[in-house]
Amino acid sequence: MFKARNKTSKAKCQRIHAKNRASRRYGLKLNRFDRKAIVSQIRNGDCKLVEKQSNRVSIYNLTYNEIPVQVVFDHQRGEIVSFLPPENLLRDEYATREQLESLGLLRSEETVVGHFMKAIENMQGESL
């Protein structure tokens, strides 16, 4: 016979995913109180709607603990689905490059170009 497994709900999976993306992309260590505060901001309209992806899911820009973030929100479940990359905030003109760099969310263009040039030099050195 088959043994019953504990199935993780979609809402719980969304919470886990969102927590991981917040940590990786914004350095935020979210707990349930942080999540509830962000959800409250969305429900109260204290954020900017960027795009309604479907009847269930929308993307919002908001500021949490003085950090601008872009979140995907599931209205049906009342859960944050994910945190999108900080670069999206530049595209939507919600934050400036300098602001994101000062928070450590983006590398400066010089740093990115420097890493790129080093990678090219390493590749050329390996081919010799």
N, C-alpha and C positions, 0 to 999 in steps of 0.2 A: 504494500500500500504506500501511497504517497504521504510523506510527513508534511504537516502544515508549517509554512514558513511565516515569519513575521514580515509582512510587506510594508515597506516604507511608503508613506503617502506622497502624492505629488507635491503637496504644500511643504512637507518636510524636506523633500529633495530640493525644492526651490530655495528654501532657507539655507540649506547647506551650500548650494551653489553660489548664492548671493554672498554669503559670508566669506567664501573662498575668493571670489572675485574682488570684493571690497578690500580684503587683505592684500592680494597680489597687486591690484591696480592703484589703490589709493593709500595703502598702509593702515587701513582702519581695522581695528579688532572689534568687530561688532558683537554685542550681546543682545539679549531679547529686548532690553530697554532701549538700546540704540535703534534697533529695527522698528520698534513701536513708535519712536519719536519721528523717524523718517516717514513711516506710513501715515502718521498723523499730519505731517507737513503736506503730504500728497492729498489726503482727504480734505484738509482745510483749505487747499488751494494756495498754500504758501510756497509755490514752486512754479516753474514754467513748463507748460506742455510743449514738447518738441514734436511728437508725432504719435498719432493713434494708429497702431499697427493692425488692430482688429477690434472687435467688440469687447474682447477680454483683456488685451494687452496694450499698454501705452508707454511711451518713453518720456521721462521728465528730467529737467535740469533743476538742481536745488543745491543749497549750501547747508552742510551739516558740520557743526563744530568748526566753522570758518573755512571748511574745505569744500570747494565746488565739486559736485559729483553728478554723473548722469546715470539714472537708474531705469530699469525696465520693471514695470509694475503690473501685476496680474489683478485686475479689479474683481474678478470672480472669486478668487481665493483670498484677496486682501493681503497678498504677499509680494515682497520684492523678489523679482526673478533673477536679476543680475545687475552688476555695475559695469557699465560700458567704459572703454578706454578713455583716459583724460584728453586725448587728442580730439575727441568728438566735441568737447567743450569749446575748443578753438574754432572749429567749423561753424558751430552755432553762435559764436561770439558771446558765449556766456562767461568766459574767462579769458584773460590775456596770457600770452606765452610767458611773460615775465612773472605773472602771478603763479602759474603752474610750476615754473622752474624754481621759484623761491620756496615753494612747498615741497620740492623734490619729486614732483609728479612727472616732470618732463626733463629730459636732458637738453642742455643748450645745443644749438645747431653746431657750434664749434666742436663740442664733445662728440656728437654723432658723426660729423665729417672726419674727425680724428680717428675714431674707432674704425670707420669704413676704410680709411687710407691704410691703417695698420693691417687690417684684414687682407687688403690687396697686396701689400708688401709681403706678408707671410705666405700668401698663395704663390707669389712669384718666386720667393725664396725656396719653397718646397719643390717647385717644378724644375729647379736647376740641378 
